Amino acid sequence: MKQFKIVIEKHADGYMAYPLGVVGAIVGQGDTYEEALADVKSAISLQEGCANACYIDVFGKEMLEDIPAIEVFITKAGVAV
């Protein structure tokens, strides 16, 4: 069992969750906080039934190295698109 710090965002159409300090992108989503948390946990682990390919299946377990976030910042930035 490995502990991850998970960010869960509430949006108008549901929730999005992602772990901090993990190489690459892992995202979970759901209609509720609990569903988003369960989805991101499933995406990280080897559990069957991942909506997308499970992270470990694609990138390998060695990519789950813990890169601890010392601080987390939320900001706005203008970007030309």
N, C-alpha and C positions, 0 to 999 in steps of 0.2 A: 504494500500500500504506500503510495507516494502522495504527499500533500501538494496541491497547487493553489495559488491565489487566483481567483476567478473574478473578472469584471462582468457585471450583468447590467445591461442598459435597458431602460424601459422606453419604448417608442409607441407611437399612436397605434401601430398595427401589431404589437407584440413585444417580445423581449429578445435580446441578442446577448450571448455570453462568449467570453474568450479568456484563456489563461494568460497570466503575465509571466514573463521570463522563460518562454518556450521558443526555440528556434522555429521559424516558419509560421504559418497561419493556421489556426484552429478556431472554428467558429461554431457555436450552437445557437439554435433559435427555438422559440416556442410561443404559444399564446399566453403562457404564465411564466413567472419567475422559476418555478419548479421544473417546468418542461424545458426551459432554456438551459438550466443547470444540468438536468439529466442528459440533454442532447450533447452538450459540450463534453461531459464526462464520458459519454459513449464514444464520441469522436476521438478522444485521447486514447481510450483503452482498446483492448482487443475484442470487445463485445460485438456480437453479431447484431445486425439490424441498424448499423450506422446509415444515416440518410445519404451521406457521401462516403467515399472510401475512408476507412479509419486511418488516422495519422500514422500509427505504428506500422500498419500494413504497407503504407506508401513510402515512408521515410526511414523506418527502422527505429528500434527502441533507443539506440544510441543518440538519436536526435532529441530525446526528451531530457537532455542535460538541463539542470536547474541553473538558470542565469538569473539570480535574484535581482529584482527591481529594488534599488535602494530608495528611490522616490518615484512616484507616478504623478504626472502633470496632465491637466486637461486645459487646452487652450483653443483659440480660434486662429486660423491662418487663411489669408486670401490666396487663392491659387488661380492663375489664368487657365481656363479650359476651353 
